[in-house]
Amino acid sequence: MNWGRFVMALTKVMLDELEDAVRNVSDFPKEGIQFKDITPVLSDARLLDGCISHLVGKHSANTVDVVAGIDARGFIFGAAMARELSVGFVPIRKKGKLPWNTYEESYDLEYGSNTIAIHKDAVAEGQRVLLVDDLLATGGTASAAVNLLSRTGGNVVEAVFLIELDFLGGRSKLAHVPVRALLKY
C-alpha cells in the first residue's frame, strides 16, 4: 500500500485551498500584469501533492503513455505526474536548451513572443500524451506545444493547467484538444 496516497486521501486538498494559496503579484513581469504566483503551493508538501493528484485526475497508465511538461513550471508538475502515473516525461523547452535534433515552434505571448522546442524522437508515433503547464493565458504556448507534439506523432489526450485566465480566451486556441484547468480567474 502507498501510505502517502492513503494519508493524502485522509487530508484531501480541496481546490479552494489551492486557490487561497495562489498569491497575486501586481505589475509583474511588467506594469499592468497581475501575476499568479504558485510558489506557495509548491512550498507546501500537502498542497503540492494534492495539486499533482488533481492534475493527474482520472488518468492512468492505461490512458496516457507520456506526460509532456512545458518549460519551466510545467516541468515541476509534469515530472511528478509522470511518476504518479508510472509513465515517461517529455520536456518541451525554450529554443536552444535541448541538445539533440529538435522541432521548433514560435508563438505570441500576452506580452511578447517566444519559441519552444522538442526532441524529434521524444514521443513515438501514436503515443498518448498528457500535456501540462501551470498557466493557460492567451493559449500561444500551449498551442505551440500541441503542434510540436503532433509533429512527433503524439496524440494529446488532454491539456491540463493549474490556472486558466479565462478572460484571455486561450482555450479557443486548443479547440481540438480537451482542456482542463483546476482554477479559473
Secondary structure as UniProt FT lines:
FT   HELIX           3..10
FT   HELIX           15..21
FT   STRAND          23..26
FT   TURN            31..32
FT   STRAND          34..37
FT   HELIX           39..42
FT   HELIX           45..56
FT   TURN            57..58
FT   TURN            61..63
FT   STRAND          66..70
FT   TURN            71..72
FT   HELIX           73..85
FT   STRAND          88..94
FT   TURN            95..96
FT   STRAND          102..109
FT   TURN            110..111
FT   STRAND          112..119
FT   TURN            120..121
FT   TURN            125..126
FT   STRAND          128..136
FT   HELIX           140..152
FT   STRAND          155..164
FT   HELIX           166..168
FT   HELIX           170..174
FT   TURN            175..176
FT   STRAND          179..184
//
